[in-house]
Amino acid sequence: MKENEIFIASVKDFFTLKMMKYSVAPFIATMVLIYALFFYFAGSTIQQLHNATLHVEQTQSNVIDGVENTDSYVADFQGSSVVEFLMGHAITAWIVTFLFYTIGSMLALVVSIFIAVIVIAFLTPFVLKELQRRHYADVEMRGHDNIVISMLKVLKWLLAMLLMLIVFIPFYFVPILNVIMFNIPMYYFFHKMLTYDVTSNINTNEEYKKIMFFAGNDIRIKTFVLYLVSLIPFAILFGGIFYVIFIGHAYFRETRELRLSNNSI
């Protein structure tokens, strides 16, 4: 029942004028950065292909009237000829196309989620203050950590995510398992960033530890569902602020209950 109340309250808050204004920022910032990165890397890749040299050797043996004849073909493709050679053969054309779209799509998804999470982090304090004003005037936003500690923690989580992505490389060649193993590091970073953005504004460090001890699994389920939604193209770009609102409601309520129980002791 509590989950339904949180969801309904989050939807109502999200569609207020102020929250809708906040939700536009991640979309604009992410689109601008992705387009800039795309054109930069696309131009760089094309330039490298034009400067590349491809050496091809082919040998074919035929037996004619009992006599074996061997024909050899040696060629060097340079510049635009490399592209023409690769795309002129069915197998190489399929491989190049597959790699381009697969790797490009994965990178675009990763970059969009990463950028959106960073942009949302800057808007989180404003979103939470609006939630406090509307629903939780009795819950003081105490917060914890300074900018240096926050940056060190983000760097630690980022390095952990990159390390897991590297360690899991062997699993990427196994169908179905590759999807799971690729998303584990991404969810790890997503969960850490989203929960930290919210708790570092609302709770003390001690309160955060207590909430995660008693309600950690519920929080993880919420962030996991939100991460699955973020895998839908452009979902996080439009709904990122909703994520903060939804998790913010959860932590405000948990904080209220925690402080009331502490005061009653």
Protein Blocks (a to p, Z undefined) as FASTA:
>chain_A
ZZmmmmmmmmmmmmpmklmmmmmmmmmmmmmmmmmmmmmmmmmmmmmmmmpccddddddd
ddeehiacddddddddehjllmmmmmmpfklmmmmmmmmmmmmmmmmmmmmmmmmmmmmm
mmmmmmmmmmmmmmmmmbccfbgaifklmmmmmmmmmmmmmmmmmmmmmmmmpghjlmmm
mmmmmmmmmmmmmmmmmmmmmmcfklmmmmmmmmmmmmmmmmmmmmmmmmpghklmmmmm
mmmmmmmmmmmmmmmmmmmmmmmZZ
